[in-house]
Amino acid sequence: MPFTVLDCNRDQLIALKQQYLTQLADVGEYESATGFDRSEPSWDDLAAADEIVPDDVIFDHFDGYVFTDDDFID
């Protein structure tokens, strides 16, 4: 059944936060958006994505997207 970002559970939100950090790096905005002195996320950054990226940023960024369980790896 399709759902929106507002319906995501914590694990799904964390996956979206990791994706968001990667997207920032892809467009060259990682350093300016995070304040870290590097152009892409480290493994530690991805592991700490839930602390680095506020939920409201993800709600705004993925607003309008429709997800299914298949979009997330268990």
PyMOL Python script that loads the backbone (N, CA, C, O; Angstrom):
from pymol import cmd

cmd.read_pdbstr("""\
ATOM      1  N   MET A   1       0.837  -1.180   0.000  1.00  0.00           N
ATOM      2  CA  MET A   1       0.000   0.000   0.000  1.00  0.00           C
ATOM      3  C   MET A   1       0.886   1.250   0.000  1.00  0.00           C
ATOM      4  O   MET A   1       1.790   1.350   0.830  1.00  0.00           O
ATOM      5  N   PRO A   2       0.658   2.181  -0.887  1.00  0.00           N
ATOM      6  CA  PRO A   2       1.466   3.404  -0.971  1.00  0.00           C
ATOM      7  C   PRO A   2       1.323   4.275   0.281  1.00  0.00           C
ATOM      8  O   PRO A   2       0.288   4.276   0.947  1.00  0.00           O
ATOM      9  N   PHE A   3       2.398   5.018   0.577  1.00  0.00           N
ATOM     10  CA  PHE A   3       2.381   5.927   1.718  1.00  0.00           C
ATOM     11  C   PHE A   3       3.301   7.105   1.449  1.00  0.00           C
ATOM     12  O   PHE A   3       4.115   7.065   0.527  1.00  0.00           O
ATOM     13  N   THR A   4       3.173   8.157   2.254  1.00  0.00           N
ATOM     14  CA  THR A   4       3.995   9.360   2.094  1.00  0.00           C
ATOM     15  C   THR A   4       5.098   9.382   3.152  1.00  0.00           C
ATOM     16  O   THR A   4       5.155   8.523   4.031  1.00  0.00           O
ATOM     17  N   VAL A   5       5.951  10.362   3.049  1.00  0.00           N
ATOM     18  CA  VAL A   5       7.055  10.502   3.999  1.00  0.00           C
ATOM     19  C   VAL A   5       6.535  10.673   5.424  1.00  0.00           C
ATOM     20  O   VAL A   5       7.202  10.259   6.372  1.00  0.00           O
ATOM     21  N   LEU A   6       5.377  11.264   5.590  1.00  0.00           N
ATOM     22  CA  LEU A   6       4.812  11.453   6.927  1.00  0.00           C
ATOM     23  C   LEU A   6       4.400  10.137   7.572  1.00  0.00           C
ATOM     24  O   LEU A   6       4.229  10.066   8.789  1.00  0.00           O
ATOM     25  N   ASP A   7       4.242   9.092   6.758  1.00  0.00           N
ATOM     26  CA  ASP A   7       3.849   7.769   7.258  1.00  0.00           C
ATOM     27  C   ASP A   7       5.041   6.853   7.506  1.00  0.00           C
ATOM     28  O   ASP A   7       4.865   5.732   7.984  1.00  0.00           O
ATOM     29  N   CYS A   8       6.244   7.309   7.192  1.00  0.00           N
ATOM     30  CA  CYS A   8       7.427   6.464   7.332  1.00  0.00           C
ATOM     31  C   CYS A   8       7.718   6.163   8.802  1.00  0.00           C
ATOM     32  O   CYS A   8       7.523   7.000   9.682  1.00  0.00           O
ATOM     33  N   ASN A   9       8.192   4.939   9.034  1.00  0.00           N
ATOM     34  CA  ASN A   9       8.646   4.608  10.385  1.00  0.00           C
ATOM     35  C   ASN A   9      10.078   5.129  10.560  1.00  0.00           C
ATOM     36  O   ASN A   9      10.671   5.632   9.606  1.00  0.00           O
ATOM     37  N   ARG A  10      10.631   5.012  11.756  1.00  0.00           N
ATOM     38  CA  ARG A  10      11.951   5.565  12.042  1.00  0.00           C
ATOM     39  C   ARG A  10      13.024   4.970  11.140  1.00  0.00           C
ATOM     40  O   ARG A  10      13.879   5.708  10.650  1.00  0.00           O
ATOM     41  N   ASP A  11      13.007   3.665  10.905  1.00  0.00           N
ATOM     42  CA  ASP A  11      14.016   3.045  10.037  1.00  0.00           C
ATOM     43  C   ASP A  11      13.924   3.596   8.615  1.00  0.00           C
ATOM     44  O   ASP A  11      14.949   3.834   7.976  1.00  0.00           O
ATOM     45  N   GLN A  12      12.719   3.796   8.122  1.00  0.00           N
ATOM     46  CA  GLN A  12      12.534   4.353   6.785  1.00  0.00           C
ATOM     47  C   GLN A  12      13.012   5.801   6.732  1.00  0.00           C
ATOM     48  O   GLN A  12      13.637   6.212   5.754  1.00  0.00           O
ATOM     49  N   LEU A  13      12.719   6.582   7.783  1.00  0.00           N
ATOM     50  CA  LEU A  13      13.210   7.962   7.825  1.00  0.00           C
ATOM     51  C   LEU A  13      14.735   8.009   7.826  1.00  0.00           C
ATOM     52  O   LEU A  13      15.334   8.855   7.162  1.00  0.00           O
ATOM     53  N   ILE A  14      15.352   7.117   8.557  1.00  0.00           N
ATOM     54  CA  ILE A  14      16.817   7.075   8.580  1.00  0.00           C
ATOM     55  C   ILE A  14      17.359   6.747   7.191  1.00  0.00           C
ATOM     56  O   ILE A  14      18.345   7.343   6.758  1.00  0.00           O
ATOM     57  N   ALA A  15      16.737   5.820   6.501  1.00  0.00           N
ATOM     58  CA  ALA A  15      17.159   5.487   5.136  1.00  0.00           C
ATOM     59  C   ALA A  15      17.024   6.707   4.224  1.00  0.00           C
ATOM     60  O   ALA A  15      17.886   6.946   3.379  1.00  0.00           O
ATOM     61  N   LEU A  16      15.953   7.475   4.389  1.00  0.00           N
ATOM     62  CA  LEU A  16      15.776   8.684   3.582  1.00  0.00           C
ATOM     63  C   LEU A  16      16.806   9.744   3.950  1.00  0.00           C
ATOM     64  O   LEU A  16      17.275  10.476   3.079  1.00  0.00           O
ATOM     65  N   LYS A  17      17.160   9.836   5.216  1.00  0.00           N
ATOM     66  CA  LYS A  17      18.187  10.776   5.642  1.00  0.00           C
ATOM     67  C   LYS A  17      19.536  10.412   5.041  1.00  0.00           C
ATOM     68  O   LYS A  17      20.291  11.297   4.638  1.00  0.00           O
ATOM     69  N   GLN A  18      19.849   9.132   4.977  1.00  0.00           N
ATOM     70  CA  GLN A  18      21.092   8.687   4.354  1.00  0.00           C
ATOM     71  C   GLN A  18      21.075   9.017   2.865  1.00  0.00           C
ATOM     72  O   GLN A  18      22.077   9.470   2.312  1.00  0.00           O
ATOM     73  N   GLN A  19      19.950   8.792   2.229  1.00  0.00           N
ATOM     74  CA  GLN A  19      19.807   9.122   0.811  1.00  0.00           C
ATOM     75  C   GLN A  19      19.963  10.626   0.600  1.00  0.00           C
ATOM     76  O   GLN A  19      20.615  11.061  -0.350  1.00  0.00           O
ATOM     77  N   TYR A  20      19.369  11.408   1.478  1.00  0.00           N
ATOM     78  CA  TYR A  20      19.458  12.866   1.389  1.00  0.00           C
ATOM     79  C   TYR A  20      20.910  13.327   1.485  1.00  0.00           C
ATOM     80  O   TYR A  20      21.336  14.176   0.702  1.00  0.00           O
ATOM     81  N   LEU A  21      21.669  12.788   2.423  1.00  0.00           N
ATOM     82  CA  LEU A  21      23.084  13.155   2.551  1.00  0.00           C
ATOM     83  C   LEU A  21      23.852  12.820   1.276  1.00  0.00           C
ATOM     84  O   LEU A  21      24.706  13.589   0.836  1.00  0.00           O
ATOM     85  N   THR A  22      23.547  11.685   0.698  1.00  0.00           N
ATOM     86  CA  THR A  22      24.196  11.284  -0.552  1.00  0.00           C
ATOM     87  C   THR A  22      23.806  12.222  -1.688  1.00  0.00           C
ATOM     88  O   THR A  22      24.646  12.586  -2.510  1.00  0.00           O
ATOM     89  N   GLN A  23      22.539  12.611  -1.735  1.00  0.00           N
ATOM     90  CA  GLN A  23      22.081  13.549  -2.766  1.00  0.00           C
ATOM     91  C   GLN A  23      22.781  14.899  -2.635  1.00  0.00           C
ATOM     92  O   GLN A  23      23.149  15.512  -3.638  1.00  0.00           O
ATOM     93  N   LEU A  24      22.964  15.362  -1.396  1.00  0.00           N
ATOM     94  CA  LEU A  24      23.694  16.616  -1.192  1.00  0.00           C
ATOM     95  C   LEU A  24      25.095  16.534  -1.781  1.00  0.00           C
ATOM     96  O   LEU A  24      25.560  17.475  -2.425  1.00  0.00           O
ATOM     97  N   ALA A  25      25.765  15.412  -1.560  1.00  0.00           N
ATOM     98  CA  ALA A  25      27.112  15.223  -2.111  1.00  0.00           C
ATOM     99  C   ALA A  25      27.074  15.202  -3.630  1.00  0.00           C
ATOM    100  O   ALA A  25      27.946  15.773  -4.285  1.00  0.00           O
ATOM    101  N   ASP A  26      26.071  14.549  -4.189  1.00  0.00           N
ATOM    102  CA  ASP A  26      25.962  14.448  -5.654  1.00  0.00           C
ATOM    103  C   ASP A  26      25.840  15.814  -6.328  1.00  0.00           C
ATOM    104  O   ASP A  26      26.310  16.001  -7.451  1.00  0.00           O
ATOM    105  N   VAL A  27      25.209  16.765  -5.641  1.00  0.00           N
ATOM    106  CA  VAL A  27      25.028  18.095  -6.235  1.00  0.00           C
ATOM    107  C   VAL A  27      26.035  19.111  -5.696  1.00  0.00           C
ATOM    108  O   VAL A  27      25.912  20.308  -5.953  1.00  0.00           O
ATOM    109  N   GLY A  28      27.031  18.629  -4.947  1.00  0.00           N
ATOM    110  CA  GLY A  28      28.095  19.496  -4.467  1.00  0.00           C
ATOM    111  C   GLY A  28      27.706  20.402  -3.313  1.00  0.00           C
ATOM    112  O   GLY A  28      28.338  21.439  -3.110  1.00  0.00           O
ATOM    113  N   GLU A  29      26.677  20.037  -2.550  1.00  0.00           N
ATOM    114  CA  GLU A  29      26.208  20.884  -1.453  1.00  0.00           C
ATOM    115  C   GLU A  29      26.421  20.268  -0.071  1.00  0.00           C
ATOM    116  O   GLU A  29      25.940  20.805   0.927  1.00  0.00           O
ATOM    117  N   TYR A  30      27.135  19.153  -0.008  1.00  0.00           N
ATOM    118  CA  TYR A  30      27.283  18.452   1.267  1.00  0.00           C
ATOM    119  C   TYR A  30      27.978  19.312   2.322  1.00  0.00           C
ATOM    120  O   TYR A  30      27.489  19.440   3.445  1.00  0.00           O
ATOM    121  N   GLU A  31      29.097  19.887   1.964  1.00  0.00           N
ATOM    122  CA  GLU A  31      29.876  20.666   2.933  1.00  0.00           C
ATOM    123  C   GLU A  31      29.087  21.879   3.431  1.00  0.00           C
ATOM    124  O   GLU A  31      29.052  22.146   4.632  1.00  0.00           O
ATOM    125  N   SER A  32      28.459  22.608   2.520  1.00  0.00           N
ATOM    126  CA  SER A  32      27.730  23.808   2.934  1.00  0.00           C
ATOM    127  C   SER A  32      26.470  23.468   3.723  1.00  0.00           C
ATOM    128  O   SER A  32      26.084  24.220   4.618  1.00  0.00           O
ATOM    129  N   ALA A  33      25.831  22.363   3.412  1.00  0.00           N
ATOM    130  CA  ALA A  33      24.593  21.992   4.103  1.00  0.00           C
ATOM    131  C   ALA A  33      24.846  21.412   5.488  1.00  0.00           C
ATOM    132  O   ALA A  33      24.044  21.609   6.401  1.00  0.00           O
ATOM    133  N   THR A  34      25.954  20.702   5.647  1.00  0.00           N
ATOM    134  CA  THR A  34      26.220  20.045   6.927  1.00  0.00           C
ATOM    135  C   THR A  34      27.199  20.809   7.803  1.00  0.00           C
ATOM    136  O   THR A  34      27.196  20.648   9.024  1.00  0.00           O
ATOM    137  N   GLY A  35      28.040  21.641   7.190  1.00  0.00           N
ATOM    138  CA  GLY A  35      29.082  22.331   7.942  1.00  0.00           C
ATOM    139  C   GLY A  35      30.310  21.468   8.186  1.00  0.00           C
ATOM    140  O   GLY A  35      31.246  21.898   8.860  1.00  0.00           O
ATOM    141  N   PHE A  36      30.315  20.258   7.646  1.00  0.00           N
ATOM    142  CA  PHE A  36      31.471  19.373   7.777  1.00  0.00           C
ATOM    143  C   PHE A  36      32.522  19.741   6.737  1.00  0.00           C
ATOM    144  O   PHE A  36      32.192  20.242   5.662  1.00  0.00           O
ATOM    145  N   ASP A  37      33.768  19.494   7.058  1.00  0.00           N
ATOM    146  CA  ASP A  37      34.883  19.843   6.172  1.00  0.00           C
ATOM    147  C   ASP A  37      35.185  18.693   5.211  1.00  0.00           C
ATOM    148  O   ASP A  37      36.306  18.188   5.160  1.00  0.00           O
ATOM    149  N   ARG A  38      34.178  18.296   4.462  1.00  0.00           N
ATOM    150  CA  ARG A  38      34.334  17.249   3.440  1.00  0.00           C
ATOM    151  C   ARG A  38      33.186  17.369   2.440  1.00  0.00           C
ATOM    152  O   ARG A  38      32.140  17.945   2.737  1.00  0.00           O
ATOM    153  N   SER A  39      33.403  16.820   1.265  1.00  0.00           N
ATOM    154  CA  SER A  39      32.430  16.990   0.192  1.00  0.00           C
ATOM    155  C   SER A  39      31.428  15.840   0.069  1.00  0.00           C
ATOM    156  O   SER A  39      30.512  15.889  -0.751  1.00  0.00           O
ATOM    157  N   GLU A  40      31.611  14.819   0.884  1.00  0.00           N
ATOM    158  CA  GLU A  40      30.672  13.686   0.826  1.00  0.00           C
ATOM    159  C   GLU A  40      30.592  13.038   2.204  1.00  0.00           C
ATOM    160  O   GLU A  40      31.493  13.204   3.025  1.00  0.00           O
ATOM    161  N   PRO A  41      29.509  12.298   2.455  1.00  0.00           N
ATOM    162  CA  PRO A  41      29.345  11.692   3.782  1.00  0.00           C
ATOM    163  C   PRO A  41      30.347  10.562   4.021  1.00  0.00           C
ATOM    164  O   PRO A  41      30.658   9.775   3.127  1.00  0.00           O
ATOM    165  N   SER A  42      30.834  10.512   5.248  1.00  0.00           N
ATOM    166  CA  SER A  42      31.655   9.379   5.672  1.00  0.00           C
ATOM    167  C   SER A  42      30.713   8.272   6.135  1.00  0.00           C
ATOM    168  O   SER A  42      29.506   8.487   6.243  1.00  0.00           O
ATOM    169  N   TRP A  43      31.255   7.103   6.404  1.00  0.00           N
ATOM    170  CA  TRP A  43      30.438   6.014   6.939  1.00  0.00           C
ATOM    171  C   TRP A  43      29.850   6.425   8.282  1.00  0.00           C
ATOM    172  O   TRP A  43      28.709   6.088   8.598  1.00  0.00           O
ATOM    173  N   ASP A  44      30.632   7.155   9.069  1.00  0.00           N
ATOM    174  CA  ASP A  44      30.132   7.640  10.357  1.00  0.00           C
ATOM    175  C   ASP A  44      28.962   8.605  10.171  1.00  0.00           C
ATOM    176  O   ASP A  44      27.994   8.574  10.931  1.00  0.00           O
ATOM    177  N   ASP A  45      29.059   9.455   9.162  1.00  0.00           N
ATOM    178  CA  ASP A  45      27.957  10.379   8.876  1.00  0.00           C
ATOM    179  C   ASP A  45      26.686   9.612   8.523  1.00  0.00           C
ATOM    180  O   ASP A  45      25.601   9.942   9.001  1.00  0.00           O
ATOM    181  N   LEU A  46      26.826   8.600   7.695  1.00  0.00           N
ATOM    182  CA  LEU A  46      25.645   7.812   7.300  1.00  0.00           C
ATOM    183  C   LEU A  46      25.061   7.079   8.502  1.00  0.00           C
ATOM    184  O   LEU A  46      23.843   6.959   8.633  1.00  0.00           O
ATOM    185  N   ALA A  47      25.935   6.590   9.379  1.00  0.00           N
ATOM    186  CA  ALA A  47      25.465   5.902  10.584  1.00  0.00           C
ATOM    187  C   ALA A  47      24.759   6.874  11.532  1.00  0.00           C
ATOM    188  O   ALA A  47      23.864   6.476  12.278  1.00  0.00           O
ATOM    189  N   ALA A  48      25.157   8.136  11.505  1.00  0.00           N
ATOM    190  CA  ALA A  48      24.582   9.154  12.394  1.00  0.00           C
ATOM    191  C   ALA A  48      23.570  10.044  11.677  1.00  0.00           C
ATOM    192  O   ALA A  48      23.221  11.113  12.179  1.00  0.00           O
ATOM    193  N   ALA A  49      23.102   9.617  10.522  1.00  0.00           N
ATOM    194  CA  ALA A  49      22.194  10.447   9.720  1.00  0.00           C
ATOM    195  C   ALA A  49      20.977  10.916  10.499  1.00  0.00           C
ATOM    196  O   ALA A  49      20.490  12.024  10.271  1.00  0.00           O
ATOM    197  N   ASP A  50      20.477  10.096  11.414  1.00  0.00           N
ATOM    198  CA  ASP A  50      19.299  10.477  12.181  1.00  0.00           C
ATOM    199  C   ASP A  50      19.584  11.668  13.091  1.00  0.00           C
ATOM    200  O   ASP A  50      18.682  12.457  13.375  1.00  0.00           O
ATOM    201  N   GLU A  51      20.827  11.807  13.550  1.00  0.00           N
ATOM    202  CA  GLU A  51      21.203  12.935  14.390  1.00  0.00           C
ATOM    203  C   GLU A  51      21.613  14.152  13.552  1.00  0.00           C
ATOM    204  O   GLU A  51      21.470  15.288  14.004  1.00  0.00           O
ATOM    205  N   ILE A  52      22.116  13.925  12.350  1.00  0.00           N
ATOM    206  CA  ILE A  52      22.624  15.006  11.508  1.00  0.00           C
ATOM    207  C   ILE A  52      21.488  15.748  10.797  1.00  0.00           C
ATOM    208  O   ILE A  52      21.506  16.976  10.705  1.00  0.00           O
ATOM    209  N   VAL A  53      20.512  15.007  10.303  1.00  0.00           N
ATOM    210  CA  VAL A  53      19.444  15.597   9.495  1.00  0.00           C
ATOM    211  C   VAL A  53      18.145  15.631  10.305  1.00  0.00           C
ATOM    212  O   VAL A  53      17.660  14.578  10.720  1.00  0.00           O
ATOM    213  N   PRO A  54      17.581  16.799  10.535  1.00  0.00           N
ATOM    214  CA  PRO A  54      16.305  16.881  11.252  1.00  0.00           C
ATOM    215  C   PRO A  54      15.156  16.266  10.433  1.00  0.00           C
ATOM    216  O   PRO A  54      15.166  16.298   9.203  1.00  0.00           O
ATOM    217  N   ASP A  55      14.192  15.721  11.131  1.00  0.00           N
ATOM    218  CA  ASP A  55      13.045  15.104  10.460  1.00  0.00           C
ATOM    219  C   ASP A  55      12.347  16.089   9.519  1.00  0.00           C
ATOM    220  O   ASP A  55      11.962  15.715   8.412  1.00  0.00           O
ATOM    221  N   ASP A  56      12.181  17.344   9.949  1.00  0.00           N
ATOM    222  CA  ASP A  56      11.434  18.297   9.124  1.00  0.00           C
ATOM    223  C   ASP A  56      12.105  18.559   7.776  1.00  0.00           C
ATOM    224  O   ASP A  56      11.426  18.861   6.795  1.00  0.00           O
ATOM    225  N   VAL A  57      13.426  18.447   7.724  1.00  0.00           N
ATOM    226  CA  VAL A  57      14.137  18.596   6.451  1.00  0.00           C
ATOM    227  C   VAL A  57      13.719  17.473   5.501  1.00  0.00           C
ATOM    228  O   VAL A  57      13.504  17.705   4.312  1.00  0.00           O
ATOM    229  N   ILE A  58      13.609  16.269   6.030  1.00  0.00           N
ATOM    230  CA  ILE A  58      13.205  15.121   5.210  1.00  0.00           C
ATOM    231  C   ILE A  58      11.742  15.239   4.809  1.00  0.00           C
ATOM    232  O   ILE A  58      11.385  14.935   3.671  1.00  0.00           O
ATOM    233  N   PHE A  59      10.890  15.679   5.736  1.00  0.00           N
ATOM    234  CA  PHE A  59       9.473  15.869   5.399  1.00  0.00           C
ATOM    235  C   PHE A  59       9.321  16.873   4.260  1.00  0.00           C
ATOM    236  O   PHE A  59       8.506  16.667   3.360  1.00  0.00           O
ATOM    237  N   ASP A  60      10.095  17.955   4.290  1.00  0.00           N
ATOM    238  CA  ASP A  60      10.034  18.954   3.220  1.00  0.00           C
ATOM    239  C   ASP A  60      10.628  18.425   1.916  1.00  0.00           C
ATOM    240  O   ASP A  60      10.046  18.588   0.843  1.00  0.00           O
ATOM    241  N   HIS A  61      11.795  17.789   2.025  1.00  0.00           N
ATOM    242  CA  HIS A  61      12.502  17.333   0.822  1.00  0.00           C
ATOM    243  C   HIS A  61      11.718  16.262   0.055  1.00  0.00           C
ATOM    244  O   HIS A  61      11.683  16.278  -1.175  1.00  0.00           O
ATOM    245  N   PHE A  62      11.101  15.350   0.773  1.00  0.00           N
ATOM    246  CA  PHE A  62      10.403  14.247   0.124  1.00  0.00           C
ATOM    247  C   PHE A  62       8.889  14.459   0.060  1.00  0.00           C
ATOM    248  O   PHE A  62       8.143  13.524  -0.230  1.00  0.00           O
ATOM    249  N   ASP A  63       8.439  15.678   0.329  1.00  0.00           N
ATOM    250  CA  ASP A  63       7.015  15.992   0.213  1.00  0.00           C
ATOM    251  C   ASP A  63       6.551  15.750  -1.220  1.00  0.00           C
ATOM    252  O   ASP A  63       7.193  16.193  -2.173  1.00  0.00           O
ATOM    253  N   GLY A  64       5.445  15.052  -1.360  1.00  0.00           N
ATOM    254  CA  GLY A  64       4.909  14.765  -2.690  1.00  0.00           C
ATOM    255  C   GLY A  64       5.336  13.419  -3.254  1.00  0.00           C
ATOM    256  O   GLY A  64       4.762  12.946  -4.235  1.00  0.00           O
ATOM    257  N   TYR A  65       6.338  12.798  -2.644  1.00  0.00           N
ATOM    258  CA  TYR A  65       6.753  11.461  -3.074  1.00  0.00           C
ATOM    259  C   TYR A  65       5.786  10.435  -2.504  1.00  0.00           C
ATOM    260  O   TYR A  65       5.237  10.616  -1.417  1.00  0.00           O
ATOM    261  N   VAL A  66       5.586   9.363  -3.247  1.00  0.00           N
ATOM    262  CA  VAL A  66       4.779   8.240  -2.776  1.00  0.00           C
ATOM    263  C   VAL A  66       5.695   7.022  -2.724  1.00  0.00           C
ATOM    264  O   VAL A  66       6.365   6.691  -3.702  1.00  0.00           O
ATOM    265  N   PHE A  67       5.712   6.369  -1.581  1.00  0.00           N
ATOM    266  CA  PHE A  67       6.581   5.219  -1.352  1.00  0.00           C
ATOM    267  C   PHE A  67       5.765   3.950  -1.195  1.00  0.00           C
ATOM    268  O   PHE A  67       4.567   3.993  -0.916  1.00  0.00           O
ATOM    269  N   THR A  68       6.436   2.817  -1.379  1.00  0.00           N
ATOM    270  CA  THR A  68       5.888   1.514  -1.020  1.00  0.00           C
ATOM    271  C   THR A  68       6.955   0.809  -0.186  1.00  0.00           C
ATOM    272  O   THR A  68       8.100   1.257  -0.130  1.00  0.00           O
ATOM    273  N   ASP A  69       6.585  -0.273   0.448  1.00  0.00           N
ATOM    274  CA  ASP A  69       7.566  -1.024   1.244  1.00  0.00           C
ATOM    275  C   ASP A  69       8.742  -1.483   0.401  1.00  0.00           C
ATOM    276  O   ASP A  69       9.850  -1.629   0.917  1.00  0.00           O
ATOM    277  N   ASP A  70       8.523  -1.713  -0.881  1.00  0.00           N
ATOM    278  CA  ASP A  70       9.598  -2.158  -1.779  1.00  0.00           C
ATOM    279  C   ASP A  70      10.689  -1.101  -1.965  1.00  0.00           C
ATOM    280  O   ASP A  70      11.789  -1.423  -2.416  1.00  0.00           O
ATOM    281  N   ASP A  71      10.397   0.151  -1.623  1.00  0.00           N
ATOM    282  CA  ASP A  71      11.389   1.206  -1.749  1.00  0.00           C
ATOM    283  C   ASP A  71      12.440   1.164  -0.648  1.00  0.00           C
ATOM    284  O   ASP A  71      13.454   1.859  -0.717  1.00  0.00           O
ATOM    285  N   PHE A  72      12.191   0.344   0.365  1.00  0.00           N
ATOM    286  CA  PHE A  72      13.088   0.264   1.506  1.00  0.00           C
ATOM    287  C   PHE A  72      13.551  -1.171   1.719  1.00  0.00           C
ATOM    288  O   PHE A  72      12.778  -2.120   1.583  1.00  0.00           O
ATOM    289  N   ILE A  73      14.833  -1.304   2.055  1.00  0.00           N
ATOM    290  CA  ILE A  73      15.401  -2.634   2.318  1.00  0.00           C
ATOM    291  C   ILE A  73      15.230  -2.917   3.804  1.00  0.00           C
ATOM    292  O   ILE A  73      15.552  -2.081   4.648  1.00  0.00           O
ATOM    293  N   ASP A  74      14.723  -4.099   4.111  1.00  0.00           N
ATOM    294  CA  ASP A  74      14.555  -4.485   5.519  1.00  0.00           C
ATOM    295  C   ASP A  74      15.841  -5.007   6.089  1.00  0.00           C
ATOM    296  O   ASP A  74      15.890  -5.379   7.262  1.00  0.00           O
TER     297      ASP A  74
END
""", "prot")
cmd.dss("prot")
cmd.show_as("cartoon", "prot")
cmd.util.cbc("prot")
cmd.orient("prot")
